Each structure stands twice: as C-alpha cells, then as structure tokens.
Amino acid sequence: MLIDGQTVFSRPTLVAGRTLLSTVAIVIIIDAYGLDLSGLELLGVPIPAEKLNGPLAWGIGLLLLSYAVNWFTDVLSYVGWNSGERVQKQSVWGGGKAEALQTKLANLIWSLSSTAKEVETDIKAGKAQSEAVDDLKGAVEQLSEIKRGISRLRLVGGLFVYVWHGLVPLGATAWAMCILLRIH
C-alpha cells in the first residue's frame, strides 16, 4: 500500500515480518502434520527434537520483538502521514518558506476561503452573490466527495496496518508459541 508515493511499511519491517511469519509457519506446519524431527542433524551432529522448542521459542520471541519495534515506528509514520498537518520543510538557513502541501484539498480550502471573502465583500457592497453562492455549493460537493474517499482510505489503511500487519503476525506467533511451549 502506498501513501503519497511511499510504502506504508519500511523494508526492515517487511523483512522482519516475512522472517517471523516464515519461522512461525514452519513450526505450525511441523505440528499440524506431525512431522518427525528425530533424524535432524546439524553439521553431522544429531539434534534431539525435544531440545528444539526452547531455542525456537527464544528465536521467535526475538523476531517478534524486532518486528514489533519496526512495526510501531512505521505506524507512527503512517499516523503522521494522515495527520493533515504536514508542511514542506524549511531550508536549514531559514531561506525557504514553510508552505502547506499543494493537494486537491489544500487548493479547495484556499478556493473556499477566497470565495467567502469575495461574498463578504459583495454583501458589504450590496452586489448580487449568486455566482459566489454557486461556487460555494460546488466546493461543498467536492469536499463531500473527498470526505468519502478519505473514509474509504482510512478503512482500508486501518485493515492493512492494524489487522494484516498487526493482528495476523501476533496471532500466528501466539499460536506457534503455544505449540512450542505445549500450551494446548
């Protein structure tokens, strides 16, 4: 998912999540299919299957910690992207002027403000305001359309960030840890 041309999750988060889910999936598949690990060897040294649970649980715990830290920082960025208060950075030497990002919404707000000032001026001058009122009605319709789009984006973004990249890895990790620690 992209917001302002940037992925919601950073590469370290995606790599940590992929590693976590792959490891967890292996544990779940081994348990689900009752695979026998008694013949497992590492560099010619036999490894007792009952001795794997502790190191795997620690490894998964560390992977979860790594993923959680990366996920949390990316969520903070995601919330910042959607704050509506973002401005362009000023020059280090103070030469640049901080201006609001020029989006459709920012332009519409500027247009509404300008039209409202014109209507106020026309009312004070006693002139007809039908054209200004039509402009305001059109702007209100555009705002309603933008609001519907933002609501859909918030829903999809929330599902993507909090469910798919939050609850799914957490639930799968809890399942694998129950298997490893034999909490059934």
C-alpha positions as CSV (number, residue, x, y, z in Angstrom):
1,M,0.0,0.0,0.0
2,L,1.3,3.4,-0.9
3,I,0.6,6.8,0.6
4,D,2.0,9.9,-1.1
5,G,4.1,7.5,-3.3
6,Q,5.7,5.9,-0.2
7,T,5.2,2.4,1.1
8,V,3.4,2.3,4.4
9,F,5.9,-0.2,5.8
10,S,9.7,0.2,5.6
11,R,11.9,-2.6,4.2
12,P,13.2,-3.6,7.7
13,T,9.6,-4.1,8.8
14,L,8.7,-6.2,5.8
15,V,11.8,-8.3,6.1
16,A,11.3,-8.8,9.9
17,G,7.6,-9.7,9.3
18,R,8.4,-12.1,6.5
19,T,11.1,-13.8,8.6
20,L,8.8,-14.0,11.6
21,L,5.9,-15.5,9.6
22,S,8.1,-18.0,7.8
23,T,9.5,-19.3,11.1
24,V,6.1,-19.4,12.7
25,A,4.6,-21.2,9.6
26,I,7.3,-23.8,9.8
27,V,6.5,-24.5,13.5
28,I,2.8,-24.7,12.8
29,I,3.2,-27.0,9.8
30,I,5.5,-29.3,11.7
31,D,2.9,-29.6,14.4
32,A,-0.1,-29.8,12.1
33,Y,1.3,-32.6,10.1
34,G,3.0,-34.4,13.0
35,L,6.4,-34.4,11.2
36,D,9.1,-36.5,12.8
37,L,12.3,-34.5,13.5
38,S,14.2,-37.3,15.3
39,G,16.7,-37.7,12.4
40,L,17.6,-34.0,12.4
41,E,21.4,-33.2,12.1
42,L,23.4,-30.0,12.0
43,L,26.9,-30.4,10.6
44,G,26.8,-34.1,11.2
45,V,25.8,-33.8,14.9
46,P,22.3,-35.2,15.7
47,I,20.0,-32.7,17.4
48,P,17.3,-34.2,19.7
49,A,13.9,-32.9,18.6
50,E,12.8,-32.1,22.2
51,K,15.7,-29.7,22.5
52,L,14.5,-27.5,19.7
53,N,11.5,-26.0,21.4
54,G,13.4,-23.7,23.7
55,P,15.7,-22.1,21.1
56,L,12.9,-21.8,18.6
57,A,10.7,-20.1,21.2
58,W,13.5,-17.6,22.0
59,G,14.2,-17.1,18.3
60,I,10.6,-16.4,17.6
61,G,10.4,-14.1,20.6
62,L,13.3,-12.1,19.3
63,L,11.9,-12.0,15.8
64,L,8.6,-10.7,17.3
65,L,10.4,-8.0,19.2
66,S,12.3,-6.9,16.1
67,Y,9.1,-6.9,14.1
68,A,7.1,-5.0,16.8
69,V,9.7,-2.2,17.1
70,N,9.8,-1.7,13.3
71,W,6.0,-2.0,13.0
72,F,5.4,0.5,15.8
73,T,7.8,3.1,14.2
74,D,6.1,2.6,10.8
75,V,2.7,3.0,12.4
76,L,3.8,6.3,13.9
77,S,4.9,7.4,10.4
78,Y,1.6,6.2,9.0
79,V,-0.4,8.3,11.6
80,G,1.9,11.2,10.7
81,W,1.2,10.9,7.0
82,N,-2.5,11.0,7.7
83,S,-2.5,13.9,10.1
84,G,-3.4,16.6,7.6
85,E,-0.9,19.0,9.3
86,R,2.1,18.2,7.2
87,V,4.1,21.1,5.7
88,Q,7.2,21.2,3.5
89,K,10.4,21.5,5.3
90,Q,12.1,24.9,5.7
91,S,15.6,25.5,4.5
92,V,18.3,24.9,7.1
93,W,19.4,28.6,6.7
94,G,15.8,29.9,7.0
95,G,15.6,30.9,3.4
96,G,12.7,28.7,2.5
97,K,9.1,29.5,3.4
98,A,7.1,26.6,5.0
99,E,4.0,26.2,2.8
100,A,1.2,23.7,3.0
101,L,1.5,20.8,0.5
102,Q,-0.5,21.7,-2.6
103,T,-3.1,19.0,-2.7
104,K,-6.5,19.0,-4.1
105,L,-7.9,19.5,-0.6
106,A,-5.5,22.4,0.1
107,N,-6.4,24.1,-3.2
108,L,-10.1,23.6,-2.4
109,I,-9.7,25.1,1.0
110,W,-7.9,28.1,-0.4
111,S,-10.7,28.5,-3.0
112,L,-13.4,28.4,-0.4
113,S,-11.6,31.0,1.7
114,S,-11.2,33.2,-1.3
115,T,-14.8,32.8,-2.3
116,A,-16.0,33.5,1.2
117,K,-14.0,36.8,1.3
118,E,-15.5,37.8,-2.1
119,V,-19.0,37.0,-0.9
120,E,-18.4,39.1,2.2
121,T,-17.1,42.0,0.1
122,D,-20.1,41.7,-2.3
123,I,-22.6,41.7,0.6
124,K,-21.0,44.8,2.1
125,A,-21.1,46.5,-1.4
126,G,-24.7,45.3,-1.9
127,K,-23.9,43.3,-5.1
128,A,-25.6,40.1,-6.2
129,Q,-24.0,36.9,-4.8
130,S,-25.5,34.2,-7.0
131,E,-22.2,33.3,-8.7
132,A,-20.3,33.2,-5.4
133,V,-23.0,31.0,-3.9
134,D,-22.8,28.6,-6.8
135,D,-19.0,28.4,-6.3
136,L,-19.5,27.6,-2.7
137,K,-22.1,24.9,-3.4
138,G,-19.7,23.3,-5.9
139,A,-16.9,23.4,-3.3
140,V,-19.1,21.8,-0.7
141,E,-19.9,19.0,-3.2
142,Q,-16.2,18.5,-3.9
143,L,-15.5,18.4,-0.1
144,S,-18.2,15.7,0.3
145,E,-16.6,13.6,-2.4
146,I,-13.1,14.0,-0.9
147,K,-14.5,13.0,2.5
148,R,-16.0,9.8,1.1
149,G,-12.6,8.9,-0.4
150,I,-10.7,9.6,2.8
151,S,-13.2,7.4,4.8
152,R,-12.5,4.5,2.4
153,L,-8.8,5.0,2.6
154,R,-8.9,5.1,6.4
155,L,-10.9,1.8,6.5
156,V,-8.6,0.0,4.0
157,G,-5.5,1.5,5.6
158,G,-6.6,0.5,9.1
159,L,-7.3,-3.1,8.0
160,F,-3.9,-3.2,6.2
161,V,-1.9,-1.7,9.1
162,Y,-3.6,-3.0,12.2
163,V,-5.1,-6.3,11.1
164,W,-3.0,-7.7,8.3
165,H,0.4,-6.4,9.6
166,G,-0.6,-6.3,13.3
167,L,-3.1,-8.9,14.4
168,V,-2.2,-11.6,11.9
169,P,1.5,-11.8,12.8
170,L,0.7,-11.5,16.5
171,G,-1.9,-14.3,16.3
172,A,0.3,-16.6,14.3
173,T,3.2,-16.0,16.7
174,A,0.9,-16.8,19.7
175,W,-0.2,-20.0,18.1
176,A,3.4,-21.1,17.4
177,M,4.5,-20.2,20.9
178,C,1.6,-22.3,22.3
179,I,2.8,-25.2,20.2
180,L,6.5,-24.8,21.3
181,L,5.6,-24.4,24.9
182,R,2.9,-27.1,24.7
183,I,0.1,-24.9,25.9
184,H,-2.9,-26.6,24.3
